[in-house]
Amino acid sequence: MKTNLGFESEICPENAYYREARDGVFDIFGLLCPRKLDHYRRVPEDVAAATSTSVAALSSNTAGGRLRFSTDSEYIAIYAEMPSMADMSHFARTGSSAFDIYVKCGAKYVYHDTFMPTFGDHYEAISRFKVPGMKDVMLHFPTYSDVKNLYIGVAEGSRIEHSAPYRYLKPVVYYGSSITQGACASRPGNAYEAIISNDLDCDFINLGFSGSAMGEQSIAEYLATREMSAFVMDYDYNSTSLESLANTHYPFYKTVRRAHPDLPIVIVTHPYYHAEAENDKARKDVIRETVRRAAEEGDTRVEFVDSEAFFPLQMRDLYAVDALHPNDLGQFMMARAIYPALKRALQV
């Protein structure tokens, strides 16, 4: 069946009416100037290219992207044009390549459904609601795939309106590794940043770059230009060596701090699933040294979150798919540990 926007749909109902996600009636969060670009991305192309070839490739993955709106439609359909869909042996495709959908219930958005992905240059899916009337809806974008265009289908004649704004309009920005990007949550809404965002009702930006967050000054200088309500610095695992981490960690923090003297900064160490190796202990010492120097300089807006608090020692084999990337339970435990630091920071 041909839709009102011209593309062919195999699943849309006869009364479906599609709108392009960039057309202004929907609110898009976590992605860069989406109405001015021909595809979705997280950082400007020039910044990504100046950082590394891998960041340039990963910067168009849509981790952290969200679409929010209100509607009384009895269903929502999507048609997503996706030039790159991730397929990894350790990572559910529903997490790396799918959109999921939440509906607001009281003060929080509650999981409703996952738009199950198929391989190809696009995929489409539909989700129906059991309860009639207006509802606030949020779609999370895929964490490890690219999205060129997204079309939202509703029943013809349905209302589409802007949903209520976030309590904290300036985003919390997260910078870090594949774990930060969302590996290996089974769906995007289970990434730890999304869990925290839902609990705090705050916007966020996910600058997790799988295997590629090296503390480059190009990223720090870009962050210095961004409006933020808080910054979470979580990249130590990607540093190629202890020496590299020691050479970049404090300078990265300092670049952001100079531009944002009062910004809450939460510094996190990477998850540990086994007894700490000497290299892990040494890396944590580098992080602690940044926190110590910040305090010595009179910086009272730095919070330190020790990853030892993430997972109970007696059950650490439950939290990751490969002794490295957190599963849904691991992502939840990370959110639970980081949440108090952000809540304190945002309420000061």
NULOLUM-820800 format. One record per residue (C-alpha): residue in three letters; x, y, z. Coordinates in pm, 1 decimal, m for minus. Example, Ala and Ser with C-alpha at 12.3 -4.5 7.8 and 13.67 -1.06 7.14 Angstrom:
BEGIN
resn;u;v;w
ALA;1230.0;m450.0;780.0
SER;1367.0;m106.0;714.0
REM end
This chain:
BEGIN
resn;u;v;w
MET;0.0;0.0;0.0
LYS;129.0;346.8;m88.5
THR;120.9;594.3;200.3
ASN;36.6;962.8;191.7
LEU;412.1;1039.4;186.9
GLY;473.9;819.6;m115.5
PHE;663.6;522.7;28.4
GLU;522.7;172.0;11.3
SER;407.1;12.4;336.5
GLU;338.8;m354.3;393.5
ILE;177.6;m319.9;736.8
CYS;m2.1;15.4;768.8
PRO;m381.3;15.5;815.3
GLU;m603.7;169.8;547.4
ASN;m661.8;480.1;760.8
ALA;m294.7;542.2;845.9
TYR;m161.7;895.2;799.3
TYR;215.7;944.5;817.7
ARG;419.7;1247.4;916.7
GLU;792.9;1298.9;894.4
ALA;946.1;1306.0;1242.8
ARG;1124.6;1634.5;1166.6
ASP;812.1;1826.2;1064.1
GLY;778.5;2018.8;1390.7
VAL;481.4;1856.5;1562.0
PHE;710.8;1602.7;1731.0
ASP;978.2;1690.4;1987.7
ILE;1317.3;1531.7;1917.2
PHE;1576.5;1504.4;2194.0
GLY;1934.8;1381.8;2218.8
LEU;2019.4;1435.3;1852.2
LEU;2188.7;1725.8;1682.6
CYS;1975.1;1989.4;1502.2
PRO;1764.5;1712.8;1347.3
ARG;1553.5;1946.8;1134.2
LYS;1859.3;2096.3;963.8
LEU;2031.3;1771.2;859.1
ASP;1949.6;1499.7;608.0
HIS;2016.3;1230.0;868.1
TYR;2026.3;1201.5;1244.8
ARG;2355.3;1236.6;1432.4
ARG;2491.5;1315.1;1781.0
VAL;2784.1;1552.9;1718.0
PRO;2874.2;1779.5;1424.8
GLU;3052.8;1608.1;1138.8
ASP;3356.4;1835.4;1163.9
VAL;3401.8;1761.1;1535.8
ALA;3365.1;1386.5;1478.1
ALA;3608.3;1390.4;1183.9
ALA;3864.8;1585.8;1385.5
THR;3846.2;1325.6;1663.0
SER;3892.7;991.5;1485.3
THR;3760.8;784.2;1198.1
SER;3576.3;558.2;1442.8
VAL;3404.0;849.9;1617.7
ALA;3314.3;986.1;1273.8
ALA;3141.1;655.9;1197.2
LEU;2976.1;616.1;1537.6
SER;2856.2;975.8;1564.0
SER;2564.6;897.6;1333.5
ASN;2449.3;608.9;1554.6
THR;2137.6;741.9;1725.7
ALA;2209.2;638.5;2088.1
GLY;2012.9;858.5;2326.5
GLY;1773.9;990.0;2062.7
ARG;1410.7;1026.8;2166.9
LEU;1086.2;1137.6;2000.1
ARG;803.0;1262.7;2222.9
PHE;446.3;1366.8;2146.2
SER;85.1;1325.4;2257.1
THR;m183.2;1154.0;2050.0
ASP;m526.6;995.4;2072.1
SER;m452.2;753.3;1789.4
GLU;m540.0;390.0;1856.0
TYR;m201.5;286.5;1719.9
ILE;140.5;416.5;1621.4
ALA;325.1;290.2;1316.8
ILE;682.1;368.7;1218.1
TYR;869.4;357.0;888.7
ALA;1242.3;404.0;946.8
GLU;1498.6;446.2;669.5
MET;1818.9;303.2;815.2
PRO;2135.2;287.2;601.9
SER;2321.4;103.9;878.5
MET;2172.3;m159.3;1111.2
ALA;2403.3;m322.9;1363.4
ASP;2424.2;m700.2;1392.4
MET;2648.8;m822.1;1674.2
SER;2668.6;m1168.2;1828.2
HIS;2664.0;m1046.0;2189.5
PHE;2397.3;m777.9;2152.5
ALA;2021.7;m816.7;2100.5
ARG;1908.3;m653.7;1775.3
THR;1617.5;m502.0;1970.5
GLY;1878.4;m297.6;2157.5
SER;2119.8;m211.6;1879.8
SER;1877.1;m153.8;1592.0
ALA;1521.3;m109.9;1720.0
PHE;1294.8;166.9;1841.6
ASP;1099.2;106.0;2159.9
ILE;792.7;291.5;2281.7
TYR;694.3;421.4;2625.0
VAL;363.8;572.4;2740.9
LYS;334.9;815.9;3031.0
CYS;161.2;680.9;3339.2
GLY;147.0;933.5;3622.0
ALA;480.5;1113.4;3645.6
LYS;685.4;853.8;3454.4
TYR;697.2;693.1;3114.0
VAL;633.9;317.7;3126.4
TYR;748.1;63.8;2868.8
HIS;475.3;m28.8;2621.6
ASP;625.8;m213.9;2324.2
THR;926.9;m268.4;2096.6
PHE;912.2;m211.0;1723.8
MET;1084.3;m533.2;1620.5
PRO;1351.8;m465.6;1356.2
THR;1415.4;m647.1;1031.1
PHE;1729.0;m629.8;818.9
GLY;1742.5;m413.9;508.4
ASP;1768.1;m42.9;436.7
HIS;1444.0;25.6;625.9
TYR;1198.7;m135.1;861.4
GLU;840.2;m71.4;963.7
ALA;626.0;m184.6;1253.1
ILE;305.1;m100.4;1436.0
SER;199.5;m92.1;1802.0
ARG;m162.1;m70.1;1918.4
PHE;m298.0;79.2;2241.1
LYS;m557.3;m88.3;2459.7
VAL;m673.2;232.4;2629.5
PRO;m839.4;508.8;2423.1
GLY;m785.4;883.0;2462.4
MET;m485.9;1117.4;2464.1
LYS;m158.2;971.6;2579.4
ASP;199.5;1099.4;2607.1
VAL;429.3;881.4;2398.1
MET;809.4;851.0;2382.9
LEU;1010.9;654.1;2127.7
HIS;1376.8;573.7;2193.0
PHE;1598.6;558.2;1884.1
PRO;1835.4;261.6;1827.7
THR;2165.8;274.4;2014.0
TYR;2401.8;129.4;1753.7
SER;2244.4;202.0;1414.6
ASP;2203.1;498.3;1180.9
VAL;1866.6;653.4;1099.1
LYS;1827.3;867.4;789.3
ASN;1453.0;932.4;806.5
LEU;1175.3;836.9;1044.8
TYR;803.6;854.1;964.2
ILE;529.8;826.5;1227.5
GLY;189.3;686.3;1129.9
VAL;m132.1;745.5;1322.8
ALA;m499.8;690.0;1244.4
GLU;m623.5;958.3;1006.8
GLY;m797.4;1237.8;1195.6
SER;m609.1;1169.1;1520.0
ARG;m469.7;1454.5;1721.2
ILE;m92.7;1499.7;1749.5
GLU;33.4;1752.9;2003.5
HIS;350.9;1838.3;2189.4
SER;392.0;1651.7;2516.2
ALA;484.5;1816.9;2847.1
PRO;847.2;1940.3;2859.9
TYR;1118.3;1783.4;3071.9
ARG;1156.3;1915.5;3424.7
TYR;1525.0;1980.3;3350.8
LEU;1539.0;2129.7;3002.3
LYS;1916.8;2152.2;2974.1
PRO;2043.7;1800.3;2906.5
VAL;2268.0;1585.2;3118.3
VAL;2555.0;1491.6;2883.8
TYR;2725.0;1152.2;2913.2
TYR;3065.9;1084.1;2756.0
GLY;3210.9;737.0;2753.0
SER;3258.0;393.6;2601.9
SER;3042.5;122.8;2442.3
ILE;2873.8;77.2;2780.1
THR;2776.4;443.0;2775.5
GLN;2650.8;405.0;2418.4
GLY;2413.6;134.1;2541.4
ALA;2584.6;m205.1;2505.3
CYS;2432.6;m448.3;2579.7
ALA;2085.2;m336.9;2689.5
SER;1814.1;m546.0;2522.8
ARG;1633.1;m231.1;2411.7
PRO;1723.3;140.8;2404.8
GLY;1502.2;239.0;2697.9
ASN;1704.7;8.3;2924.6
ALA;2033.8;194.7;2875.5
TYR;2135.7;340.4;3208.6
GLU;2108.3;702.9;3090.0
ALA;1750.0;646.2;2973.1
ILE;1658.9;492.6;3309.1
ILE;1805.9;789.9;3498.1
SER;1639.4;1037.5;3262.0
ASN;1299.6;882.2;3321.7
ASP;1346.0;887.6;3698.9
LEU;1471.3;1248.1;3712.6
ASP;1258.2;1379.6;3424.2
CYS;1564.0;1531.4;3258.7
ASP;1675.5;1554.9;2898.1
PHE;2006.9;1386.1;2813.6
ILE;2264.1;1344.2;2537.3
ASN;2451.1;1016.7;2489.5
LEU;2808.4;1064.4;2366.6
GLY;2913.9;706.0;2416.8
PHE;3149.8;591.5;2138.9
SER;3209.1;219.2;2132.7
GLY;3579.6;148.5;2179.3
SER;3656.4;504.7;2072.0
ALA;3622.7;740.6;2370.5
MET;3986.6;832.9;2428.7
GLY;3945.0;1165.7;2604.7
GLU;4032.0;1365.9;2292.8
GLN;4049.0;1741.8;2333.0
SER;3829.5;1788.3;2026.0
ILE;3539.4;1634.2;2218.2
ALA;3622.8;1826.0;2537.0
GLU;3628.3;2152.5;2341.8
TYR;3296.1;2065.9;2180.5
LEU;3146.0;1995.4;2523.1
ALA;3276.5;2332.4;2638.4
THR;3036.2;2493.9;2389.9
ARG;2727.7;2294.7;2497.5
GLU;2456.5;2398.4;2740.2
MET;2426.4;2126.7;3005.7
SER;2260.9;2075.0;3340.0
ALA;2529.6;1820.6;3437.1
PHE;2814.7;1624.8;3278.4
VAL;2893.7;1256.8;3339.7
MET;3253.1;1165.2;3249.9
ASP;3285.9;790.7;3202.5
TYR;3550.5;704.6;2945.2
ASP;3844.0;548.1;3127.9
TYR;3788.5;196.3;2994.0
ASN;3856.1;302.4;2633.1
SER;4195.0;459.2;2697.1
THR;4454.6;254.4;2512.3
SER;4695.4;254.9;2806.5
LEU;4738.2;374.6;3161.1
GLU;4970.5;644.2;3029.7
SER;4709.4;765.2;2779.7
LEU;4447.0;784.8;3052.9
ALA;4684.1;976.4;3281.8
ASN;4767.6;1220.7;3001.7
THR;4406.3;1294.7;2907.7
HIS;4177.9;1257.8;3209.4
TYR;4251.5;1569.3;3410.9
PRO;4297.0;1791.3;3099.4
PHE;3960.2;1670.8;2967.0
TYR;3788.4;1757.1;3296.8
LYS;3967.8;2093.8;3311.3
THR;3864.6;2195.2;2958.4
VAL;3499.0;2141.7;3045.1
ARG;3536.4;2307.7;3385.4
ARG;3694.2;2627.1;3247.1
ALA;3395.5;2676.6;3017.6
HIS;3137.6;2582.1;3284.4
PRO;3260.0;2698.7;3627.5
ASP;2942.7;2591.2;3810.1
LEU;2847.6;2281.5;3614.0
PRO;2796.0;1962.9;3817.5
ILE;3044.8;1702.8;3691.3
VAL;3004.4;1336.4;3784.3
ILE;3318.3;1127.2;3730.6
VAL;3262.2;752.0;3705.3
THR;3497.6;452.5;3685.5
HIS;3419.9;163.0;3452.0
PRO;3239.1;m149.8;3577.8
TYR;3435.5;m434.1;3735.6
TYR;3297.4;m787.0;3734.5
HIS;3593.4;m970.2;3885.9
ALA;3850.2;m900.5;4153.2
GLU;4037.0;m594.3;4038.5
ALA;4353.7;m649.6;3837.8
GLU;4651.2;m426.8;3902.7
ASN;4585.6;m233.3;3581.7
ASP;4226.3;m166.5;3689.7
LYS;4344.9;m38.6;4025.7
ALA;4597.8;187.7;3857.0
ARG;4333.6;328.3;3623.1
LYS;4106.6;400.9;3916.4
ASP;4394.4;582.6;4085.5
VAL;4417.3;812.4;3781.7
ILE;4046.8;894.9;3815.6
ARG;4084.7;957.1;4187.0
GLU;4375.5;1190.6;4116.2
THR;4154.6;1406.0;3891.7
VAL;3893.5;1422.7;4168.0
ARG;4161.9;1503.5;4427.2
ARG;4310.3;1783.2;4216.9
ALA;3966.2;1927.5;4154.3
ALA;3894.6;1938.2;4528.2
GLU;4238.1;2087.6;4596.2
GLU;4154.2;2365.4;4351.6
GLY;3830.9;2439.7;4536.7
ASP;3593.2;2268.1;4295.3
THR;3290.1;2166.4;4501.4
ARG;3075.6;2060.1;4203.4
VAL;3252.0;1729.3;4131.2
GLU;3092.8;1398.6;4233.6
PHE;3286.5;1071.4;4223.0
VAL;3105.0;742.9;4161.1
ASP;3317.7;436.0;4229.3
SER;3204.1;145.3;4012.3
GLU;3267.0;m86.5;4304.5
ALA;2920.7;29.5;4413.0
PHE;2754.3;m98.9;4096.4
PHE;2725.0;m472.9;4150.6
PRO;2708.9;m688.3;4465.8
LEU;3030.8;m889.7;4477.9
GLN;2863.8;m1227.5;4529.9
MET;2652.7;m1198.5;4211.3
ARG;2876.7;m1021.7;3961.1
ASP;2842.1;m1299.5;3706.0
LEU;2476.8;m1196.4;3658.2
TYR;2528.3;m844.1;3531.6
ALA;2705.6;m872.9;3196.8
VAL;2675.8;m1071.6;2875.1
ASP;3052.8;m1115.8;2835.5
ALA;3216.4;m1010.4;3164.1
LEU;3230.9;m661.8;3014.3
HIS;2908.2;m515.7;2869.9
PRO;2614.8;m485.0;3113.0
ASN;2290.2;m663.4;3036.7
ASP;1958.4;m503.6;3139.2
LEU;2017.3;m585.9;3505.5
GLY;2368.0;m440.5;3487.2
GLN;2243.0;m122.2;3321.1
PHE;1979.3;m86.9;3593.4
MET;2236.4;m131.7;3868.7
MET;2459.5;131.5;3707.7
ALA;2163.6;370.3;3690.0
ARG;2084.8;304.4;4056.0
ALA;2442.8;388.0;4156.6
ILE;2481.3;702.7;3942.6
TYR;2130.6;839.9;4004.0
PRO;2192.2;977.4;4357.7
ALA;2493.0;1182.0;4243.8
LEU;2294.6;1338.0;3960.5
LYS;1992.6;1400.7;4179.8
ARG;2209.1;1587.7;4430.8
ALA;2376.8;1782.2;4151.0
LEU;2054.0;1888.0;3982.2
GLN;1876.8;1993.9;4300.4
VAL;2151.2;2222.6;4433.6
REM end
